[in-house]
């Protein structure tokens, strides 16, 4: 094994953090299933495991940020600090900014291997959003809205992200940001679905284009006056 340098250390920390994110998402999915089984004592232990995993991943991110700061400082020293060099303060959003999300629940669907390209409002089967109990209060009066926007993490999306894709039914390629491809630099899904009912920590919905146990990021009401663009 070769000597560890700063570049290789950075790559190692990136790998550790990405691997840790997968562990955090997996822990959340298992925890939700254990809660559904009513195993409260087991769930309590797994919640502690999930907190430790999340904390470890946060520390890895902080270590990576410190390493990046050292790299920027070294570059500044190499460039010198003479009168012809203007140095502006390093803003924390420059370079690599690690953003960490924790799932707030899971999406339950009949799809285990393959999901449709778009939500099917007439799809048959059990479609529901199950929030962690600690977020259940956030569903208060959600049913006054007919539709919601659901944001979720495409945890089984490919790691290879082409920047040009061929949309379904299109004869020409487009950039990934001009498509609804699930394979994206940040694999975040967004679907608008109809609310069927809200009870406790569960929202029953119309068909959504997500695999079973997909980690849930957020729920926002669909408000036509805001979400539907008006022609000027």
N, C-alpha and C positions, 0 to 999 in steps of 0.2 A: 504494500500500500504506500502510495507516494506521500510526500510531506503535505500537510494541510496548509494552504495559503488563504488569504482573505477572499479570493474569488471562489475557491472551492467551499469555503465556510459559508459564504452567502448562498451558494447553490444548495448546500446541505440544509441550511435553515429554511430555505424556501420549500424544500421537499418535506421537512419535518412539519412545517406549518400546514401545507396542503394536506398531508396525510392526517394531521390532527383534526382538520376541518371535517374530513370524512368520518373520523371516529366520533366527533361531536354529533354530527347528523345521525349516525347509526345509533348512538346512545339515546337520542331523543325518540327515534322510532321504536326501539325496544321498550323504552320507558312508557310510551303511550300504550303499547300492547299490554304491558304488565298491569297498568292502571285499569285497562278494560277488563282484565281478569279479576280485578278486585283484590290484588295482592298488595295491600298497602305497606306491609313491613318490607317486602322485597323492593317495592317502588321507592321507599325512603332511602334504602342503601344505594340503589341505582341513581337516584338523584344526586347523592353525594359523589358518586363516581363521575357523573356528568359534569358537576361543578369543578371537580379536580381536573378533568380533561380540558374543560374550557379555560381554566386558570393556567394550565400548562401551555396551552396554545397561545394565550395572551402573552405569557412571558417569552415564548419563542419569538413572537412578533416584535416585542420590545427589544430583544437581543438583536434581531435583524435591523431594526431602526437605528440602534446604536452603531452597528457595523456600517450602515450606509452613511451615517454622520461622519464617522472616521474617514470614510472614503472621500467624501466631499471636502473635508478639512485637508486631507493629503493633496488633493488636486489643487486647492487654493495655494498651498505652500509651494507646490511645484511651479505654479504660475508667477509666484513672487508677489510682493506687495508694494512695488515702486509707484511713483506718482502717475504713471501712465496706466495703472491698473485700478479700475473701479470695482469695489466689492460691495455687493448688496447683501443684506442678511439672508441667510438660507431659510426659506419658508418651509414649514413642515409638510406642505402638500406637494413639494417638488420631489422628483424621483419616485421611489416606491412607497405608496401609501396603502397600508394594509387595513382593510375594512372587514370587520368581523360581525356576522349576523348569527343569532341563535334562533332556530325554529320556534314558533309559538304554538305549534301543533302539527297535525298531519292531515293529508287529504286521503280519504278512503274512496276507492273506485273499483269497478270490476276488472280493470285493466292491469294485468300482471306482467305481460311481456311487451305489449305494444299499445300505444294510445293513438287515437285519431289525430289528424293534423290540426283540427279546430274543434272547439266545443260543439257538441251535438245536443241541442235543447230537447230533442225527442228521444235521446238514448235511453234504453231500458237498463235497469239495474239500480244498485244502491250507491248514490253519490252523496257524500257528506264531508263536512269539515269538522274535525275534532280538535278543539283547542286544549292546551294544557289547562288544568283546573284553575291555576292562578290568573288566567286571562279571561275566565268566563264572564266576569262582570263587564268586560269591554263589549259584550254583545247586547247590552241593555238597549232596547228599542230598535235593534237593527232591523227587525221585521217590518218597520214602517217604510222601508225601501223595498222595491220590487226586485232590483238587481244589485249585484255587488261585483267589484273588481277584485280578483283573487291573484295575489302575487306569490309565487312559489319557486323553490330552488330545484332546478333540473339536475338532481343528484346522480342520475344515470346517463347523463349526456356524454357524448364523446369528448375526450380531451384534445383531439385534433380539431382545430377551429379554422376552416377555410374562410378567407375574407371575401371570396366570391362564391355564390351559390346559384343553383338553378331552381327557382321557385316552381312549385307544382303547377302544371298547366302552362308555363311560360316557355317560349322558344329561345329566350335569351337569358344569359346569366346577369345577376345583379350583385351589388355589394351586400354583405350580410346584414348591414344596418337598414337596407331597403327591403328586407324580407322578414318573414315570421319564422325563420328557421330556429329550431330549438338548440342548435349547436352555435353557441355564441361565446365571445370572450368572457363575459359574465353570464353564466347560464341561469338567467332569471326568466320564468314564465309569467305571462299575464293573460288572464281569461276573464271574460264577463259572463256571469251565470245568474240564473234566476233563483231567488230564495223560495224554498217550499215551506220550510218551517224552522223555527229556532227553539231549542229546548236545552236548558242547562248550558253545557259547553259544546253543544253540537248544532251545526247548521246544515240542514238537509237542502241540497241544491240540485239544479238540473245538470245534465251531462257536462263534464269538464275534460279537457284534453290533458290529463295527468295520470301517471301510473299510480297504482295503489301504494300508499304510505309515502307519498311525495312530501318532503318537508314544507310546511307553510311558513311564508315570510310575513305576509300582512293581508288584511282585508280592508277594503275601502268601499263605501257605498257608491254605486253608479248614480250620478246626478246629471240628468239630461242637459240642463242648462250649462253645465260645466264641461261634461265629457263629450257632448255632441257638437262638433264645430259648426258654426253658423257662417254662411257665405256673407261676405262684406258687400 
